[in-house]
Every structure is written in structure tokens, then in C-alpha cells.
Amino acid sequence: MTAMLPSLVLALLCLLRAGAEVPVQSGFNAEKFAGMWHIAAAASNCSVFLKMKDGMKSSTTTISFTPEGDLDMKLVWPVLDRCQKFELLFQQSGQTGHYVGTSAQEKRDLHVMETDYSHYAIVHQLQQNGQEPSTALQLFTREQDVSPQLLQKFKELIPTVGLTKDMLAVLPKSGECQEGMGWHTQ
């Protein structure tokens, strides 16, 4: 079972991969967007994600903003018998609702495509690392429950970013990785 851990971690990282011209929320308000979100559904063309998506569960992400306006993302995923924590920092791109993360190996773009701030957000991420770019579309919700109408709206957006519905994972609710449980930082 521990042999699956590296593959699952890679699948989760594929979801974090974030470039194409993607629309962003008009009048994006970082202060309203900040806070805790559940990742209720995701679609990605990342091969590792596609292999692992059926075994994934809902996770949480906490969004905050630095004084400079950069987006700080802390994700907690249930991975096998423990909670895996990932921390990412995205810098402002110059366009509200669009953030970039760059390292020596890769470039990530994160676009907040749509949000009502209090119930849902749809986030697009693209990663370019010298190979074929990976695209991910994620549905964030403030509560773990997702309405059928919101899920349908999300499904309709999948082909607009070059993905197909067979790349979709609706992540089941998880009571794992709540406060007080052991976290392992990646």
C-alpha cells in the first residue's frame, strides 16, 4: 500500500499544475475569495491523475493573500492512511484573478474563472515543465456538499478548456484530514 503513495502524490501534484488564455472572474475580489474551500470535483489531462482519480477523496484548501497580493494556497489531501499537506505560493500576474508560480523546473498559471465567493469557485490551472502541458479544472465549494446544478455547470465548462468528461473525478466527501489529525508536509 505504501508503494501507491508516490503515485498518489504525483496525481495530486498534477491537479496543482497550472497558461492558456483563460477568462478570469470579472472584478475579482481577493478578500472575498480567501478562506477555506473543499475541492469537490476536478478534471485533468495529467496521466498520473487519470490513473489515480477513482481513488481520490475530497480535500481542503485554504487560500490567503500576502500583503503584496500574492496567493498562498495550503492544500490537505487524504492520502492512504494519512493527511498530506502541500503549500504553494502564486505571484500576481498583473491581471486580477490570475496568478503565476515559477520554479527552475516549471511554470504554473492559476486562473479563478468564476466564483460567487460564498458557495463555489471554478479554478483553471496549467503547468508547463518542458513536456506536454497539463491542464486541470477544479470545482471549489465552501461546504462539502455540491448541488447537482453546480456540478452540471462545472461539467459544461470541461470541454471549453480542452478537457473531456472522462477526465472528470467527482471527489467523494471525506471526514479525513480535519484539524487535529497528523499532517505530513510535502
N, C-alpha and C positions, 0 to 999 in steps of 0.2 A: 504494500500500500504506500509506503514512503517513496517507492520508485515513481509513483504518479505525481508526487509533489512538484518536481521541477517542471513537468509538462503543464500542470495546472497553473503554476506561477507564470509560465510563458503565455498561456492562454489569457490570463488576467492582464498581463502587460500588453498584449495585443489590443485589448479593449481600451487601454490608455493611450494607444497610438493615435496621434492626432496629425491643409493646404490647398485644396482646390478653391475656386471662388464659390463660397457657400454663403447664403444670406445669414445675417445676424438679426437678433431681436431689435426692432426699431426702438430707440430711446432707452437702451439697456441701462438698468439701474443696479449697480454692483451691490449697494447696501441691501436692497430687497432680495437679491439673489443669494447672498451669504446665508449660511446656516447648514443644517443637516438635511441631506437628501438620501433617499433609497434608490438604488439602481434596480428598476423593476423589469426592464427589458433592454436587450442590446442586439444589434446586428453588425456583423463584421465579415470582411473577406480574408481575415488573417487565418492561415491554415491551422495554426495551433488552437485558436479559438474555436474553429469549426469542429475540430476533433474533440474538444472538451466541453462544448456548450451544453450538452444534455445533462451533464453532471454538476453544473454550476447553480449556485443559490443567490438570492438577493443579497446585496451588500449595502453598506452605507458609505457615504462620502460627506465630509464636512468641508464646506467652502468658506474661506475667509480671504480678506484682501489686505495686503501690506499697506503701510502709509503711502508708498509710491504708486499704489494702484495695481500691483501685480496680484495674480490669483494664486492662492495657496490651497492645494487640494490634498486632503488626507482621506484615503480610502481604507476600509476594513472589509476583507473578504473572508468568508468561511472557507477554509482550505483543509480538507480531510478532517482531522481531529483538533484543529487549532484555528486561530484567527491570524490572518496575515495582514500587516499594515503597510501601506505604500504612501509615500509623501512625494508630491510633485509641486514644482513652482513654475508657473507660466507668467511671462512678462507681457505687459500691454503691447499691443501691436500698433497702436495709433488709431485703431477703429474700436469703438466701444463694443463689447461683446465678443471680441476676437483677441486671443492670447496665443503666444508662441513659447515653446520650450526648446532650447537648443543645447546639445552636448556635442562632444567630439564625434560621436557615432551617429547621431540622428537629429532630425528636426521634427518637432511636433507642432501642429496647429490645432487649436481648440476654438470652436465657434458655438456660442449659445444661439441656436437658430430660433428658438421660440420658448417663451415662458410666460406664465401668469403670476410667477413668484410665490404664490401661496399653495398651489396644488401640483404643478408639473413644470418640467423643463425638458427640451429636446436639445441634446448636445451632439455635435459632429466633431470627430477627431480624425486627423490624418497624420500618419507617421511616414517620413521618408528617411531611409537609412542606407541608401546606396543600392538597395534591392528594389523589388516591386513595392510601391507604396501600399500601406494597409489603411483601410478606411473603417471607421466604426461610427455607428449612430446609437445613442443611448437615450433611454427614457428615464429621467429622474422624477421621483414623486416625493412629496413631503411625508406621506403615510405609506405603509407597505401595500395597502390595497390600491389597485388600479382599476378604474372603471372600464367597461367594455368599449365605451365611446372613445376614451383616451387611447386605449390600446389600438383601436381601429385607425385613429388619426395617425399614430406612430407607424403602423403598418403601411399606410398610404404614402408616407414620406420615404420609406426604404428605397424604392426604385429611383426616386429623384436624386439620390446621392450615389447611384451606380451599384447598389447592392440588390440582392434578390431575397425574396421572402424565406427561402430555405436557409438563409444565413441568420435567421432570427432565433433568439433564445428568449422566451418569456421566463424570467427567473422566479422560481417559487419563493414564497415568503420564508424567512429564516429568523428564528429566535436566537440564533447563534451570534457570537461576537458583539454582545451587548456590553455595556460598561461593567467592569469588574472581572471580565474574562481575560485570560492571558493573551497578550498580543506579541507577535514576533515581527520585528521591523525588517523590511526589505530595503 
